[in-house]
Amino acid sequence: MKEIEKPYIILSAAMTIDGKIASRAGDPRLSDEEDWKEVHKLRAEIDAIMVGKGTIIKDNPKLHIKYHEHDGYYRIVVDSNLSIPIDSNVISFQPEIYPTIICTTENAPNEKIKMFEAKNVKIIKFGSGPQVDIVNLMPILYNEGIKSILLEGGGTLNWSFIRNNLIDEIRLTIAPWIIGGKEAVSLVEGEGFAKMVEGPRFKLIEVNNRDNYVVLKYKKRDR
């Protein structure tokens, strides 16, 4: 089976010892300044950053780059029904440096599409069902000149990429506390695999630690 042309995908996240990327109340503040500097350095080296709509709705991030010199990049939001607010920071904050692409489905309302396009947001529609067709979206982004993507999406979007074996590399910071909670967001959500053998496997290539934080880097390996 021929592999699709797709961007190189790096999953980047900070999580607690028990695998949570946000508390049950939605608090995502896990990284210290040193970790943020490393994250922003990585942002400066790729073509696009991608998040899910939940990240935009809950946190309203700018998804910009600090600490490092850069030429900007694309901000990609996966939003199956165009539900993020039109005044979100990813729409209004420095679009000349960080142009925004929203990936949605064929079911997105035309009036909403026109609203976002009026803000110079590029809309890509792929998928006729309730969710964006992530797999077939990848060649489209690749042909747009996006050869590398930093995936900072929530647990649901992370699951879409893991389920379809699209992750090439993982950069994971483990913060030194435990928060628990069934409602707290985990690194990967979704249905999950029934058997361990079904999940994609990764090779640990680097381990660093400082001030009780541990940074792990993995690369994709054959099953």
C-alpha positions in Angstrom: 0.0 0.0 0.0 1.5 3.3 -1.1 2.0 5.8 1.7 0.4 9.2 1.3 2.4 12.4 0.9 2.0 14.2 4.2 3.7 16.7 6.4 6.1 15.5 9.1 4.0 15.5 12.3 5.5 16.3 15.7 3.2 15.8 18.7 4.2 18.3 21.4 2.6 18.3 24.8 3.1 18.8 28.5 1.3 16.4 30.9 1.2 15.5 34.5 2.7 12.3 35.9 -0.8 10.7 35.5 -1.1 11.7 31.9 -3.4 14.8 32.1 -2.8 17.8 29.8 -5.4 19.9 31.7 -7.3 19.8 35.0 -11.0 18.9 35.2 -11.7 22.7 35.2 -9.6 23.1 32.0 -6.5 24.6 33.5 -3.6 23.7 31.1 -0.7 25.5 32.9 1.9 22.8 33.3 5.0 24.1 31.5 7.5 26.4 33.2 9.3 29.2 31.4 12.2 26.9 30.4 9.8 24.4 28.8 8.0 27.2 27.0 11.2 28.5 25.5 11.9 25.0 24.1 8.4 24.7 22.8 8.7 28.1 21.0 12.0 27.1 19.6 10.4 24.1 18.1 7.5 26.3 16.8 10.1 28.4 15.0 11.5 25.4 13.1 8.3 24.1 11.5 5.8 25.2 8.8 2.6 25.1 10.8 1.1 24.6 14.2 -2.2 22.6 14.5 -4.8 22.5 17.3 -8.4 21.4 17.7 -11.4 23.8 18.1 -11.6 22.9 21.8 -8.2 24.5 22.4 -9.4 27.7 20.8 -12.7 27.8 22.5 -11.3 27.1 26.0 -8.0 28.9 26.0 -8.2 31.4 23.1 -4.4 31.2 22.4 -2.6 33.4 19.9 -0.4 30.5 18.8 2.5 32.8 18.1 6.3 32.5 18.7 8.2 34.2 21.5 11.8 34.1 22.6 13.2 33.2 19.1 13.6 34.9 15.7 11.3 33.5 13.1 9.5 34.1 9.8 6.1 33.1 11.0 4.1 30.0 10.2 0.6 28.8 9.5 -1.9 28.3 12.3 -4.2 25.4 11.5 -7.4 24.8 13.4 -9.4 21.6 12.9 -13.1 22.7 13.4 -15.7 20.3 11.8 -18.6 22.8 12.0 -16.8 26.2 12.2 -17.7 26.8 15.8 -14.8 28.9 17.0 -15.6 32.6 17.6 -14.8 34.9 14.7 -13.0 37.2 17.1 -10.6 34.5 18.4 -7.0 35.4 18.7 -6.0 33.0 15.9 -8.1 35.1 13.6 -7.2 38.6 14.8 -3.7 38.4 16.1 -1.0 39.3 13.6 -2.5 37.4 10.6 0.2 38.9 8.3 2.8 36.8 10.2 0.7 33.9 11.2 -1.9 33.2 8.5 -4.7 30.9 9.7 -6.2 27.9 8.0 -9.4 26.3 9.3 -10.0 22.7 8.3 -13.7 21.8 8.3 -16.2 19.5 6.6 -18.5 19.7 3.6 -21.3 20.3 6.2 -19.9 23.7 7.3 -22.5 26.5 6.8 -21.7 28.7 3.8 -22.5 31.9 5.7 -19.9 31.0 8.3 -17.3 30.2 5.6 -17.9 33.6 4.1 -17.4 35.3 7.5 -14.1 33.7 8.0 -12.9 34.2 4.5 -13.7 37.9 4.9 -11.1 37.9 7.7 -8.6 36.4 5.2 -8.8 32.9 6.8 -8.3 30.1 4.3 -11.0 27.4 4.6 -10.3 23.8 3.6 -13.2 21.4 3.5 -12.5 17.7 3.6 -14.9 15.1 4.9 -18.6 14.6 4.3 -19.3 13.1 7.8 -19.3 14.7 11.2 -15.5 14.9 11.5 -12.7 16.2 9.3 -11.1 13.5 7.2 -7.6 13.9 8.8 -5.9 11.2 6.6 -7.0 12.7 3.2 -6.4 16.2 4.5 -2.7 15.6 4.9 -1.8 15.6 1.2 -3.8 18.8 0.7 -1.7 20.5 3.4 1.5 19.1 2.0 0.6 20.5 -1.4 0.0 23.9 0.2 3.7 23.8 1.0 3.3 22.7 4.6 6.0 20.0 5.1 6.0 20.0 8.9 3.4 20.4 11.5 3.6 20.8 15.3 0.5 19.1 16.7 -0.5 20.8 20.0 -4.1 19.7 19.8 -6.2 18.5 22.7 -6.8 14.8 23.5 -9.5 14.3 20.8 -7.4 15.6 18.0 -4.4 13.7 19.3 -6.4 10.5 19.1 -7.4 11.2 15.5 -3.7 11.3 14.6 -2.7 8.3 16.7 -5.6 6.2 15.5 -4.5 6.8 11.9 -0.8 6.3 12.6 0.2 9.8 11.4 2.6 10.9 14.2 6.3 10.8 13.2 7.8 12.2 16.4 6.7 13.0 20.0 8.1 15.7 22.4 6.6 15.1 25.8 7.2 17.1 29.0 6.2 15.4 32.2 5.4 17.9 34.9 6.1 16.9 38.6 2.5 16.6 39.9 -0.6 14.5 39.8 -4.1 15.9 39.4 -6.4 13.0 38.7 -10.0 13.4 37.7 -12.1 11.4 35.2 -13.1 14.7 33.6 -9.5 16.0 33.2 -8.3 15.9 29.7 -5.7 13.1 28.9 -2.9 13.3 26.4 -4.9 11.1 24.1 -8.7 10.7 24.4 -11.2 9.1 22.0 -12.2 5.5 21.9 -8.8 4.0 22.2 -7.5 0.7 20.9 -8.8 -2.6 22.2 -5.4 -4.3 22.2 -1.9 -3.0 22.8 -0.6 -4.5 19.6 -3.0 -2.2 17.6 -1.4 1.0 18.7 1.5 2.7 16.9 4.9 2.2 18.6 7.7 4.7 19.2 11.4 4.6 19.9 12.8 6.7 22.8 15.6 8.8 21.3 16.3 11.3 24.1 15.7 11.9 27.8 16.4 15.2 29.6 15.5 16.3 33.2 15.7 19.5 35.2 13.9 20.8 38.3 11.9 17.7 38.5 10.6 18.0 34.9 11.4 15.2 32.4 11.4 15.8 28.7 11.1 12.7 26.5 11.5 12.5 22.7 10.3 9.7 20.7 10.3 8.8 17.0 8.0 6.5 15.1 9.1 2.9 14.6 7.7 0.0 12.7 5.3 -2.2 14.4 
